[in-house]
Amino acid sequence: MDTSTVTPTPKVYLRFDIIQRVEHWLLVASFTTLAVTGLVQKFALFPLSPVIVRLLGGIEMVRILHRVAATVFMVEAIYHLVSIGYKLYVEKKSASMLPGFKDLQDAFQTLAFNLGLAKQRPKMGRYNFIEKAEYWALVWGLVIMALTGFMLWNPIATTRFLPGEVVPAAKVAHGAEAVLAVLAILLWHFYHVHIRRWNASMFTGYLTREEMEEEHALELEMLEQGQAESEISPEERKRRLRVYIPVASILSLALLYGVFRFVTFEETAITTLPPAEREVAVFVRRTPTPLPSPTVTATAQATQPAAMADNLSWEGGIADIFARRCSACHGQAGGFSVVDYRSVMRGGEGGPVIVPGDPDRSRLILIVGSGNHPGAFTESELMVIREWITAGALER
């Protein structure tokens, strides 16, 4: 067999294991769901937003999907925190994602290289300054979105401790951070990972040697020189696990309980009222306000009811009480009117308001006597009207 025509398989280096890739795609799914369901609410007047809302099943379903995605995002953040603790404490890996002074140098050297002012790119480690910036931007966004999201999800609980102005402020911050995050993914992450050079490590888990030379030359040198981080002994791993597992379990349960309280702390900010038992008029036209009646002295007011008691009839003085107390709202035809005796006895839409001979069954006495009706009678006037009804509510 002629081996001179066989193309050698390019050497590849493991970048992300299967667990890390699954974690990444869960993050992609939850972030995308949050972005879509959140932006259609923030920009509800954008022509495409109603279309997306209908496709997702309506605004209530959009809100449910948004909150489910937020819950998945927070649970994944807890897993990531526990995973980091495992690598740092149990496996004794270096904190390669922490930014340092070298990252600042690499950023300036990369800028100089892109402008033609430097001859070569900087040699960067396992995570370069671009990846670190994205990672810590994600952490910052998680903190901001979680805090403002809690305020919007639980506004009543929030305003028990903070002034009410923080709720609309949280809404503005939540929406602005969401727009910033989406723009960062579309303009920054997509360019560096999928446009400038296609990076398939989150699909395959591996990078080629050429990709390592460009993005992680310093790590490549360490791997080829055998300077990669050494594995700890099985005995030391077991000893560290005995310490880490209880601590991580307690921390995980505490954080998961926090997520549970986050999503169940407050059912809703508004209590839905039961439907009305009968139809209520939304708008009732008010009658014109009558001209002020002549001023009546206190002495005259005191003597009027006594005089009326001698002639308990509509024309004998009862009409004057209704005109003075009720005509502002019931002075015209339509509904309950006090323009004349027949209108008063006919009543309103709910039926008669006066039952001759029985003031306790008369709706007029029940409504006005409660003290909550705008057109309240004085005690002496109400007493005269009761006597008038008891006497048969006569016209003359």
C-alpha positions as CSV (number, residue, x, y, z in Angstrom):
1,M,0.0,0.0,0.0
2,D,1.3,3.4,-0.9
3,T,1.2,5.6,2.2
4,S,2.6,8.7,0.5
5,T,-0.9,9.7,-0.6
6,V,-2.5,9.3,2.8
7,T,-3.4,12.6,4.4
8,P,-2.3,12.6,8.1
9,T,-5.1,13.2,10.6
10,P,-4.7,16.7,12.1
11,K,-4.0,16.6,15.8
12,V,-6.8,17.8,18.1
13,Y,-6.9,18.9,21.7
14,L,-9.8,18.4,24.1
15,R,-11.4,21.7,24.9
16,F,-14.7,20.9,26.5
17,D,-16.0,17.5,27.8
18,I,-19.5,16.3,27.3
19,I,-20.8,17.7,30.6
20,Q,-19.5,21.2,29.8
21,R,-21.1,21.1,26.3
22,V,-24.5,20.0,27.8
23,E,-24.2,22.9,30.3
24,H,-23.5,25.3,27.4
25,W,-26.4,24.2,25.3
26,L,-28.8,24.5,28.3
27,L,-27.5,28.0,28.8
28,V,-28.1,28.7,25.1
29,A,-31.7,27.4,25.3
30,S,-32.6,29.3,28.5
31,F,-30.9,32.5,27.3
32,T,-32.6,32.4,23.9
33,T,-36.0,31.8,25.5
34,L,-35.5,34.6,28.0
35,A,-34.4,37.0,25.1
36,V,-37.4,36.2,22.8
37,T,-40.1,36.2,25.5
38,G,-38.7,39.2,27.2
39,L,-38.1,41.4,24.2
40,V,-41.5,40.9,22.7
41,Q,-42.9,42.3,26.0
42,K,-40.5,45.2,26.2
43,F,-41.1,46.1,22.5
44,A,-44.7,45.2,22.3
45,L,-45.5,47.8,19.6
46,F,-42.9,46.4,17.2
47,P,-44.7,44.8,14.3
48,L,-43.1,41.4,14.8
49,S,-43.8,41.2,18.5
50,P,-47.6,40.3,18.3
51,V,-46.8,37.7,15.7
52,I,-44.3,36.0,18.0
53,V,-46.7,36.2,21.0
54,R,-49.5,34.5,19.0
55,L,-47.1,31.8,17.8
56,L,-46.1,31.1,21.4
57,G,-49.7,30.8,22.5
58,G,-50.6,34.2,23.8
59,I,-49.2,36.7,26.3
60,E,-49.9,34.5,29.4
61,M,-47.9,31.6,27.8
62,V,-45.1,34.0,26.9
63,R,-44.8,35.1,30.6
64,I,-44.9,31.5,31.8
65,L,-42.1,30.5,29.3
66,H,-40.1,33.6,30.5
67,R,-40.3,32.5,34.1
68,V,-39.6,28.9,33.4
69,A,-36.5,29.9,31.4
70,A,-35.4,32.2,34.3
71,T,-35.7,29.3,36.7
72,V,-33.6,27.0,34.5
73,F,-31.0,29.7,34.2
74,M,-30.7,30.1,38.0
75,V,-30.6,26.4,38.6
76,E,-27.8,26.0,36.0
77,A,-25.9,28.9,37.7
78,I,-26.1,26.9,41.0
79,Y,-24.7,23.8,39.2
80,H,-21.9,25.9,37.6
81,L,-20.9,27.3,41.0
82,V,-20.7,23.7,42.5
83,S,-18.8,22.6,39.5
84,I,-16.2,25.4,39.9
85,G,-15.8,24.5,43.5
86,Y,-15.2,20.9,42.6
87,K,-12.4,21.8,40.1
88,L,-10.8,24.3,42.4
89,Y,-10.9,22.4,45.7
90,V,-11.1,18.7,44.8
91,E,-9.1,18.6,41.6
92,K,-6.8,21.6,42.6
93,K,-7.2,23.2,39.2
94,S,-6.0,26.8,38.7
95,A,-8.5,29.6,38.5
96,S,-7.9,30.1,34.8
97,M,-10.9,32.3,34.3
98,L,-9.8,35.0,36.7
99,P,-8.6,38.2,34.8
100,G,-5.1,39.5,35.4
101,F,-2.6,42.1,34.3
102,K,-1.6,39.8,31.4
103,D,-5.1,40.0,30.0
104,L,-4.7,43.7,29.8
105,Q,-1.4,43.4,28.0
106,D,-2.9,40.8,25.6
107,A,-5.7,43.1,24.8
108,F,-3.4,46.0,23.9
109,Q,-1.1,43.7,21.9
110,T,-4.0,42.2,20.0
111,L,-5.2,45.7,19.1
112,A,-1.7,46.6,18.0
113,F,-1.4,43.4,15.9
114,N,-4.8,44.1,14.2
115,L,-3.6,47.7,13.4
116,G,-0.3,46.4,12.0
117,L,1.7,47.9,14.8
118,A,2.8,44.5,16.3
119,K,4.4,41.6,14.4
120,Q,2.7,38.8,16.2
121,R,-0.4,38.0,18.3
122,P,0.0,37.6,22.1
123,K,0.4,34.0,23.4
124,M,-2.7,33.4,25.5
125,G,-3.6,30.7,28.0
126,R,-6.6,28.4,28.3
127,Y,-9.0,31.3,28.4
128,N,-8.0,34.5,26.6
129,F,-9.1,38.1,27.5
130,I,-12.1,38.0,25.1
131,E,-13.5,34.8,26.7
132,K,-12.9,36.1,30.2
133,A,-14.7,39.4,29.3
134,E,-17.7,37.4,28.0
135,Y,-17.7,35.1,31.1
136,W,-17.7,37.9,33.7
137,A,-20.2,39.9,31.7
138,L,-22.5,36.9,31.9
139,V,-22.0,36.7,35.7
140,W,-22.7,40.5,36.0
141,G,-25.8,40.1,33.9
142,L,-27.0,37.2,36.0
143,V,-26.7,39.2,39.2
144,I,-28.5,42.3,37.7
145,M,-31.3,40.2,36.1
146,A,-31.8,38.1,39.2
147,L,-32.1,41.2,41.5
148,T,-34.4,43.2,39.2
149,G,-36.3,40.1,38.2
150,F,-37.1,39.4,41.8
151,M,-38.4,42.9,42.2
152,L,-40.7,42.6,39.2
153,W,-41.8,39.1,40.1
154,N,-42.5,40.1,43.7
155,P,-43.3,43.8,43.8
156,I,-45.4,43.7,47.0
157,A,-42.6,42.0,48.9
158,T,-40.1,44.5,47.4
159,T,-42.1,47.6,48.5
160,R,-42.3,46.3,52.1
161,F,-38.6,47.2,52.4
162,L,-37.9,49.6,49.6
163,P,-39.7,52.7,48.2
164,G,-42.2,52.0,45.4
165,E,-40.0,53.9,42.9
166,V,-37.6,50.9,42.8
167,V,-40.1,48.7,40.9
168,P,-40.3,50.9,37.7
169,A,-36.6,51.5,38.1
170,A,-36.0,47.7,38.2
171,K,-38.2,47.3,35.1
172,V,-36.0,49.8,33.2
173,A,-32.8,48.2,34.4
174,H,-34.1,44.7,33.6
175,G,-35.0,45.7,30.0
176,A,-31.8,47.6,29.4
177,E,-29.6,44.8,30.6
178,A,-31.6,42.3,28.4
179,V,-31.0,44.5,25.3
180,L,-27.3,44.8,26.2
181,A,-26.9,41.1,26.7
182,V,-28.6,40.2,23.4
183,L,-26.5,42.8,21.5
184,A,-23.3,41.4,23.2
185,I,-24.1,37.9,22.0
186,L,-25.0,38.9,18.4
187,L,-22.3,41.4,17.9
188,W,-19.4,40.2,20.1
189,H,-19.8,36.5,20.7
190,F,-21.1,35.5,17.3
191,Y,-18.3,37.5,15.6
192,H,-15.4,36.0,17.6
193,V,-16.8,32.4,17.7
194,H,-18.7,31.9,14.5
195,I,-17.8,34.7,12.0
196,R,-14.2,35.7,12.3
197,R,-13.2,32.0,12.6
198,W,-15.7,29.1,13.1
199,N,-15.2,27.5,16.5
200,A,-16.8,24.1,16.6
201,S,-15.5,23.1,20.1
202,M,-19.0,23.3,21.6
203,F,-20.2,20.8,19.1
204,T,-17.2,18.4,18.9
205,G,-15.4,19.2,22.1
206,Y,-12.0,19.7,20.4
207,L,-9.8,22.3,18.8
208,T,-7.2,21.7,16.1
209,R,-3.6,22.6,16.6
210,E,-3.9,25.6,14.2
211,E,-6.8,26.9,16.3
212,M,-4.9,26.4,19.5
213,E,-1.9,28.3,18.1
214,E,-4.1,31.3,17.3
215,E,-6.3,31.5,20.3
216,H,-4.4,29.6,23.1
217,A,-0.7,29.4,22.1
218,L,0.5,29.6,25.7
219,E,-1.6,26.6,26.7
220,L,-0.5,24.7,23.6
221,E,3.2,25.2,24.5
222,M,2.5,23.9,28.0
223,L,0.7,20.9,26.7
224,E,3.4,20.0,24.2
225,Q,6.1,20.5,26.8
226,G,4.3,18.3,29.3
227,Q,3.7,21.2,31.7
228,A,0.0,20.7,32.0
229,E,-1.6,20.6,35.4
230,S,-0.8,17.4,37.1
231,E,-3.6,15.1,38.5
232,I,-3.9,14.6,42.2
233,S,-3.6,11.2,43.8
234,P,-6.7,9.1,44.4
235,E,-6.1,9.2,48.1
236,E,-6.0,13.0,48.2
237,R,-9.1,13.1,45.9
238,K,-11.1,11.0,48.4
239,R,-9.9,13.1,51.3
240,R,-11.0,16.3,49.6
241,L,-14.3,14.8,48.5
242,R,-15.1,13.9,52.1
243,V,-14.9,17.6,52.9
244,Y,-16.4,19.0,49.7
245,I,-19.5,16.8,49.3
246,P,-21.2,17.9,52.6
247,V,-20.3,21.5,52.1
248,A,-21.5,21.5,48.4
249,S,-24.7,19.6,49.4
250,I,-25.6,22.1,52.0
251,L,-24.8,25.1,49.8
252,S,-26.7,23.6,46.9
253,L,-29.8,22.9,49.0
254,A,-29.7,26.4,50.4
255,L,-29.4,28.0,47.0
256,L,-32.1,25.7,45.5
257,Y,-34.4,26.7,48.4
258,G,-33.6,30.3,47.5
259,V,-34.7,29.7,43.9
260,F,-37.9,28.0,45.2
261,R,-38.7,31.0,47.3
262,F,-37.9,33.3,44.4
263,V,-40.5,31.8,42.2
264,T,-43.2,31.1,44.9
265,F,-42.7,34.1,47.2
266,E,-45.7,36.0,45.8
267,E,-48.5,34.5,43.7
268,T,-49.5,37.8,42.0
269,A,-49.4,41.5,42.8
270,I,-53.1,41.9,41.9
271,T,-56.0,40.0,43.3
272,T,-58.5,39.1,40.6
273,L,-62.0,40.2,41.6
274,P,-65.0,37.8,41.1
275,P,-67.4,38.8,38.3
276,A,-70.2,41.1,39.2
277,E,-73.5,39.4,40.0
278,R,-75.4,41.9,37.9
279,E,-74.6,44.4,35.2
280,V,-73.4,47.8,36.5
281,A,-73.6,51.0,34.4
282,V,-70.2,52.1,33.5
283,F,-71.2,55.7,32.9
284,V,-74.2,57.5,34.3
285,R,-74.9,60.9,33.0
286,R,-75.2,63.4,35.8
287,T,-78.0,66.1,35.8
288,P,-77.0,69.7,35.8
289,T,-76.3,71.1,39.2
290,P,-79.3,73.3,40.2
291,L,-78.9,76.9,41.4
292,P,-78.2,77.3,45.1
293,S,-81.4,77.5,47.1
294,P,-82.0,80.5,49.4
295,T,-80.1,80.4,52.6
296,V,-82.2,79.0,55.4
297,T,-81.4,80.0,59.0
298,A,-80.8,77.4,61.6
299,T,-84.0,78.4,63.4
300,A,-86.0,78.0,60.2
301,Q,-84.5,74.6,59.6
302,A,-85.4,73.5,63.1
303,T,-89.0,74.6,62.7
304,Q,-89.6,73.3,59.2
305,P,-89.9,69.6,60.1
306,A,-92.2,70.4,63.0
307,A,-94.4,72.3,60.6
308,M,-94.4,69.5,58.1
309,A,-95.4,67.0,60.7
310,D,-98.8,68.8,60.9
311,N,-99.4,68.2,57.1
312,L,-97.8,64.9,56.2
313,S,-98.2,64.9,52.4
314,W,-96.2,65.4,49.3
315,E,-97.6,68.8,48.6
316,G,-97.6,69.7,52.3
317,G,-93.8,69.9,52.4
318,I,-92.3,66.5,51.6
319,A,-91.7,67.7,48.0
320,D,-89.5,70.5,49.3
321,I,-87.3,68.1,51.2
322,F,-86.8,66.0,48.1
323,A,-86.1,69.1,45.9
324,R,-83.5,70.4,48.4
325,R,-81.7,67.1,49.0
326,C,-82.2,65.0,45.9
327,S,-82.8,67.2,42.9
328,A,-79.1,67.6,42.1
329,C,-78.8,64.0,41.1
330,H,-82.4,63.0,40.5
331,G,-83.9,66.2,39.1
332,Q,-84.8,65.0,35.6
333,A,-86.6,62.1,34.0
334,G,-84.5,58.9,33.5
335,G,-83.8,56.6,36.3
336,F,-85.1,57.6,39.7
337,S,-86.5,61.1,39.5
338,V,-88.0,63.5,42.2
339,V,-89.5,66.0,39.8
340,D,-93.0,65.0,40.9
341,Y,-95.0,62.7,43.2
342,R,-95.6,60.1,40.5
343,S,-91.9,59.8,39.6
344,V,-91.0,59.3,43.3
345,M,-93.7,56.6,43.7
346,R,-92.7,54.9,40.5
347,G,-89.1,54.5,41.7
348,G,-86.1,53.7,39.5
349,E,-84.6,50.8,37.5
350,G,-84.6,48.6,40.6
351,G,-88.3,49.1,41.2
352,P,-90.2,51.2,43.8
353,V,-88.3,52.9,46.5
354,I,-91.2,53.7,48.7
355,V,-93.7,51.1,50.2
356,P,-96.6,53.1,51.6
357,G,-97.3,52.2,55.2
358,D,-94.0,50.4,55.7
359,P,-90.9,52.6,56.0
360,D,-88.7,49.6,57.0
361,R,-89.3,47.9,53.6
362,S,-88.8,51.1,51.7
363,R,-85.5,51.2,49.8
364,L,-85.4,55.0,50.2
365,I,-85.1,54.7,54.0
366,L,-82.6,51.8,53.8
367,I,-80.3,53.6,51.3
368,V,-80.5,57.1,52.8
369,G,-80.6,55.9,56.3
370,S,-77.3,54.1,56.0
371,G,-75.5,57.4,55.9
372,N,-73.4,56.5,52.9
373,H,-75.6,58.1,50.2
374,P,-74.5,61.5,48.9
375,G,-77.9,63.0,49.3
376,A,-78.2,62.6,53.1
377,F,-81.2,63.9,55.0
378,T,-80.9,65.5,58.4
379,E,-82.2,63.4,61.3
380,S,-85.4,65.5,61.6
381,E,-86.1,65.3,57.8
382,L,-85.6,61.6,57.8
383,M,-88.0,61.3,60.7
384,V,-90.6,63.3,58.9
385,I,-90.3,61.2,55.7
386,R,-90.6,58.0,57.8
387,E,-93.8,59.4,59.3
388,W,-95.0,60.3,55.9
389,I,-94.4,56.8,54.5
390,T,-96.0,55.3,57.7
391,A,-99.1,57.5,57.1
392,G,-99.4,56.1,53.6
393,A,-97.1,58.4,51.6
394,L,-100.1,60.7,50.6
395,E,-99.8,63.2,47.7
396,R,-102.2,65.7,49.3
